[in-house]
Amino acid sequence: MKRVGLALSGGGALGAAHIGVLEVLEGAGIRPSCVAGSSAGAAVGVVYCAGMPLERIKEIALDMRWSKLGKVVRPRTGFFDGSRMEEYLIELIGDRTFEELEIPLAVAAADILRDELVILRKGRLAPAIRASCAVPGVFTPVEYEGRLLVDGGLINNLPVSAVREMGAEYVIAVDLSFSTALERKRPSTLMEMWFLSLATLMSNTHRERVLADVVIHPDVAEFNWMDLSDIPLLIERGRQAAEEMLPRILQDLREEGSSGS
């Protein structure tokens, strides 16, 4: 069977849908050989690639609070300091490096000074994941190997090409973007307004979806990037979208397996 790669997009709290997708894929015996993620996709990807059981990942998601990911600071380059995210990740999987993961992982971040996409694949995981999740203006940027890094979704929110470069021959992309034609939930706070604006900007950074062999597109348009109370529903939406595409994925893999035999 060909090497299966998984590309996971960012989307704040919407990233919980990735868990439902992973449950369906694993239930069908499909375990990726490599994973690439941006922002929330990187966060889900790292614990999965570290070998954490999906049931445990779901427990963590259901118990998630923003206070575990950042602390309020005097606004300068961000409202929240994301150092707690690093500490929390180390608490969950240890202070590991990319090289120590069970499944190879690539993480997308953006160099805010050079306007460059940065794909991280080596070194310590905790600061890399924090950088990929550092939503501009919300979380403070991360100094990393001489660069000032922020959320990878600013440039590439669905890093399919990174999975290809890791050797994937069949790529499943999980796209959490939603059509600008759909009416979204009205924002009620300044933070919700900012995330909604950012989602609009990032809608153009999913262009690599065309490079995937199949795209799983959970129906998450009605949910808010900031609202962690919707985690159970988001996981279920991920399951539903994956189950819809599963017959095609299984057929593709069977056909490719037989053609390569």
N, C-alpha and C positions, 0 to 999 in steps of 0.2 A: 504493500500500500504506500502511496505517496506521502511525503511529509506534510502534515496538516499544520498550518499556522493560523493564529488567531489575532485579529486587530481589534482593540477595544477603545472606543471613543470616550472623550470626556463628557461631563454633564452634571457636575455637582452631585446632589442627592440622587439624580436620575441613574447614576452609576450602579445603583442596587439592581437594576434590570440585568446587568451582566451576570449576577449570581444565578438568576433564573435560567439564563441561556446556558451557563456552564452545567447546571443540573441536568438539563435535557441532553446536552452533548455527552456528558459522562454516562448518563443512563443508557445511551445508545452505543456506548463503548468507544466514543470518539474523544481521545485525549490529545491535545495539541503537542507538537514537537517543539514549538516556539511561540512566544507571545510578544506583542508590542502594544503599548498603551499610552494614552495621553491623559493627564489629570486623573479623573476618577477611574478611568480605565487602567492607568498605571497603578493606582492604589489597590484595586481589586486584583489586578494581574500579579502584583508582587506577593501577596499572601497565598494566592493559588500556586504560583510557581515555586514558592517556598515549601510546598507540600502540605499546606494546611487543608484539612478535610472541608468539603463544602458546607457540611452541617455546622461546623465551627465558624466558618466565614459568615454564614447566615446569622448565627447568634450575635456575632460582633456587630453586624450591620443593624440588626434590630435594636441593639443597645447603644447605637452611635449617638453622640452629642457633639455639637460644634465646640464645646469647651474642651473636648479631648484633642481637638485639632489645632486650636490656636487660642491665644490670650489677647485681650484688648490692649493696645498700646497707644501712645500719643500719636495721632495721625501725622505721618510724614510721607512715607512711601507705601503705606498700607495701614488698615485699621487693626489687623490682627498679626501677631507674630506667630509664625508657623512652627516654631521650635518644638512645641508640644507634639506636633505631628511626628517629628523625628523620634521623640522619646516614646511615644505610643507604639510606633512601628517596631522599635527595638524591644519594647516590652512584649510584643506579640511574637516576633520571629527571631529576636536576637540581633546583634549588630553585624549583620551579614554583608557580604559583598555579592555582586552580580555573579561572580564565578562560583559561588557556593549554592546557587539555586538548583533545584531539581530539574526545572524546565528553563531553558534560556529565555531571558527577558530583555527587551529594549524599551526605553522610556523616552518619550518626546518632551523636550523643553524648548523654550524660546530665549535666545540672547537678546534682551531688550535694548542693549546699546548698539549692537551690530545688526539687528533685524535679521537674525539667522536662526534657522532650525537647528537644534542640537539633539542628536540621538545618543543617549547615554547607555552604555553596555558593559562598563567595567567600573571597579571601585566600590565604595560603600553605597549601600542601597538607600539608607535613611535620608541623606541630603538630596539624593537624586529624585526620590519620590516627592519629597517636600517641594523641590523646585518645579516639578511637573504639575503640581497642584496649586502653585502660588498664583491664584487669580489676580491679575493686575488691579491695583487699587484697593483690593480686599485684604490679601495677605502680602506681607513684606517680601520683596524679592530675595533670592538666595545667591550668596557669593559662592561660586563653585568653580574651582580650578581656573581662576582668573577671569571668569565670566559672571555677569549679573543675569541670573535666569529667572524666568516666570513661567506661568502655565503654557505648556506646549500647544494647547488648543488655539492659541493666538495665531499660530502659523499653520499647524497641521493637527487637526483634532481627530484624525482617523489614520494612523500611520501604517498603511498597508505596505508601502514600499519598504519600510523597515523590516517587516516580516519576510518579504521576498528576499531581502539581502541576507537574512539569517538562514536561508536555504529552504523556506517553505515552497512546496510545489502546488499546494491547494490552500487558498486563503479564505477563511471565513471572517467577515467583518461584521462587527456589531455597532450599528450607527444609531446614536441617541439624538440626532438632530431631528427637527420637525419642520414641516413646511411653513413658510412665511404666509401662506394663504390661509392657514388655520388660525382661528381666534384663540388666543392664549388666556390663561388665568390672569385677571387684573392684579397688578402689584399693589400691595398695601403698605410697604415700607420702602425706605430709601435703598436698603440692601437688595430687596427683591427687584426694585426698578433697575439697579445696576446690573444684577445677574441677567435680567431679561434683555437689557441692552447688549450685554456681552454675548448672549446666545444669538442675537441677531447678527452681530459681527462675525461670530464663529461659524455661522451657517455656510460661509464661503470657504471654510477650511476643511471641508469634508470631500474635497474634489477627488481624493484618491479612492473613493468608494468604487469607481469604475475599474480599478485595478484588481479588485477582489473577485474571486470565483463565485461567491455567493454573499449576499448582504442580508443580515438579520436586522430588521428595523422595528424595535418595540414601539408600541403606541404610547408615547409618554408626553404628548403635547399638552395635556391638561394639567400636568404636574409642575410644581415649582422647584427650581434648582436648589432652593434653600430649605425646603420643608422635609425634615427627616421623619415626620409622622407618617409619610406615605410609603415608607420602605416596604412593608408587606405587599402592598398593591403593585409597587414597581417590580419586585421580584416576580410576581405572578405575570405581569405584562411581558417580562423577559422570557418566561417559560412559554407563554402563549405564542410569542413571535417565533421562538426557536422550534416549537412543535410544528408550526405551520411550514417552516422551511426544511424540517428534518428529512421528509421523503426525498426531496431534491438532493440534499447533501449525501444521503446514503446511496442514492442512485449514481451520483457523480463519482463517489469513491469506489463503488462496485465496478463501474465502467472503466475507471482509470486503473483499478487493480487488475482487471481482466486484460486490458490492453497492454499492460506492462508485463504480463506473465508470458 
